[in-house]
Amino acid sequence: MKKKIKQLFYQWKVMSLLLFGIILVTGCSGIKSLNAAPQDKNITTIKSVLKQQFTGPEEYISTRMAK
């Protein structure tokens, strides 16, 4: 009888920990979407200019290397 009670308690303990973990993960992941500010159009433009400036046009390099 004691063994069955221990097994039942263990199962409830594991299920409650799993439920707590799931609630914790979903709760923490929702915070990021609430705090995320819409990105400014200028920031997107600056990022694309900097990317082109420092990486260079990949299409130009790949066509020159193929010849």
C-alpha positions as protocol buffer text, in pm:
chain_id: "A"
residue {
  index: 1
  type: MET
  ca { x: 0 y: 0 z: 0 }
}
residue {
  index: 2
  type: LYS
  ca { x: 281 y: 242 z: 89 }
}
residue {
  index: 3
  type: LYS
  ca { x: 453 y: 168 z: -240 }
}
residue {
  index: 4
  type: LYS
  ca { x: 142 y: 264 z: -438 }
}
residue {
  index: 5
  type: ILE
  ca { x: 109 y: 588 z: -244 }
}
residue {
  index: 6
  type: LYS
  ca { x: 476 y: 672 z: -311 }
}
residue {
  index: 7
  type: GLN
  ca { x: 433 y: 600 z: -683 }
}
residue {
  index: 8
  type: LEU
  ca { x: 119 y: 814 z: -697 }
}
residue {
  index: 9
  type: PHE
  ca { x: 294 y: 1098 z: -513 }
}
residue {
  index: 10
  type: TYR
  ca { x: 594 y: 1072 z: -747 }
}
residue {
  index: 11
  type: GLN
  ca { x: 370 y: 1088 z: -1055 }
}
residue {
  index: 12
  type: TRP
  ca { x: 190 y: 1397 z: -923 }
}
residue {
  index: 13
  type: LYS
  ca { x: 521 y: 1557 z: -837 }
}
residue {
  index: 14
  type: VAL
  ca { x: 661 y: 1500 z: -1186 }
}
residue {
  index: 15
  type: MET
  ca { x: 344 y: 1622 z: -1357 }
}
residue {
  index: 16
  type: SER
  ca { x: 329 y: 1935 z: -1143 }
}
residue {
  index: 17
  type: LEU
  ca { x: 694 y: 2016 z: -1219 }
}
residue {
  index: 18
  type: LEU
  ca { x: 634 y: 1969 z: -1591 }
}
residue {
  index: 19
  type: LEU
  ca { x: 328 y: 2192 z: -1576 }
}
residue {
  index: 20
  type: PHE
  ca { x: 522 y: 2456 z: -1385 }
}
residue {
  index: 21
  type: GLY
  ca { x: 802 y: 2442 z: -1644 }
}
residue {
  index: 22
  type: ILE
  ca { x: 560 y: 2479 z: -1935 }
}
residue {
  index: 23
  type: ILE
  ca { x: 387 y: 2775 z: -1769 }
}
residue {
  index: 24
  type: LEU
  ca { x: 724 y: 2936 z: -1693 }
}
residue {
  index: 25
  type: VAL
  ca { x: 851 y: 2899 z: -2050 }
}
residue {
  index: 26
  type: THR
  ca { x: 533 y: 3028 z: -2212 }
}
residue {
  index: 27
  type: GLY
  ca { x: 508 y: 3317 z: -1966 }
}
residue {
  index: 28
  type: CYS
  ca { x: 865 y: 3431 z: -2021 }
}
residue {
  index: 29
  type: SER
  ca { x: 845 y: 3404 z: -2398 }
}
residue {
  index: 30
  type: GLY
  ca { x: 536 y: 3627 z: -2407 }
}
residue {
  index: 31
  type: ILE
  ca { x: 716 y: 3912 z: -2232 }
}
residue {
  index: 32
  type: LYS
  ca { x: 951 y: 3971 z: -2524 }
}
residue {
  index: 33
  type: SER
  ca { x: 669 y: 4026 z: -2768 }
}
residue {
  index: 34
  type: LEU
  ca { x: 505 y: 4282 z: -2538 }
}
residue {
  index: 35
  type: ASN
  ca { x: 822 y: 4484 z: -2488 }
}
residue {
  index: 36
  type: ALA
  ca { x: 932 y: 4477 z: -2851 }
}
residue {
  index: 37
  type: ALA
  ca { x: 903 y: 4821 z: -3002 }
}
residue {
  index: 38
  type: PRO
  ca { x: 822 y: 4858 z: -3369 }
}
residue {
  index: 39
  type: GLN
  ca { x: 1141 y: 4904 z: -3565 }
}
residue {
  index: 40
  type: ASP
  ca { x: 1197 y: 5243 z: -3718 }
}
residue {
  index: 41
  type: LYS
  ca { x: 1220 y: 5259 z: -4098 }
}
residue {
  index: 42
  type: ASN
  ca { x: 1546 y: 5452 z: -4072 }
}
residue {
  index: 43
  type: ILE
  ca { x: 1707 y: 5180 z: -3860 }
}
residue {
  index: 44
  type: THR
  ca { x: 1624 y: 4922 z: -4125 }
}
residue {
  index: 45
  type: THR
  ca { x: 1774 y: 5145 z: -4394 }
}
residue {
  index: 46
  type: ILE
  ca { x: 2091 y: 5208 z: -4194 }
}
residue {
  index: 47
  type: LYS
  ca { x: 2135 y: 4836 z: -4126 }
}
residue {
  index: 48
  type: SER
  ca { x: 2102 y: 4749 z: -4494 }
}
residue {
  index: 49
  type: VAL
  ca { x: 2349 y: 5024 z: -4595 }
}
residue {
  index: 50
  type: LEU
  ca { x: 2602 y: 4906 z: -4337 }
}
residue {
  index: 51
  type: LYS
  ca { x: 2563 y: 4547 z: -4447 }
}
residue {
  index: 52
  type: GLN
  ca { x: 2627 y: 4640 z: -4810 }
}
residue {
  index: 53
  type: GLN
  ca { x: 2919 y: 4864 z: -4711 }
}
residue {
  index: 54
  type: PHE
  ca { x: 3103 y: 4603 z: -4509 }
}
residue {
  index: 55
  type: THR
  ca { x: 3015 y: 4284 z: -4694 }
}
residue {
  index: 56
  type: GLY
  ca { x: 3003 y: 4417 z: -5048 }
}
residue {
  index: 57
  type: PRO
  ca { x: 2774 y: 4307 z: -5325 }
}
residue {
  index: 58
  type: GLU
  ca { x: 2783 y: 3929 z: -5327 }
}
residue {
  index: 59
  type: GLU
  ca { x: 2636 y: 3901 z: -5674 }
}
residue {
  index: 60
  type: TYR
  ca { x: 2920 y: 4102 z: -5827 }
}
residue {
  index: 61
  type: ILE
  ca { x: 3184 y: 3888 z: -5658 }
}
residue {
  index: 62
  type: SER
  ca { x: 3020 y: 3559 z: -5750 }
}
residue {
  index: 63
  type: THR
  ca { x: 2987 y: 3657 z: -6118 }
}
residue {
  index: 64
  type: ARG
  ca { x: 3352 y: 3768 z: -6135 }
}
residue {
  index: 65
  type: MET
  ca { x: 3474 y: 3449 z: -5970 }
}
residue {
  index: 66
  type: ALA
  ca { x: 3274 y: 3230 z: -6209 }
}
residue {
  index: 67
  type: LYS
  ca { x: 3445 y: 3376 z: -6518 }
}
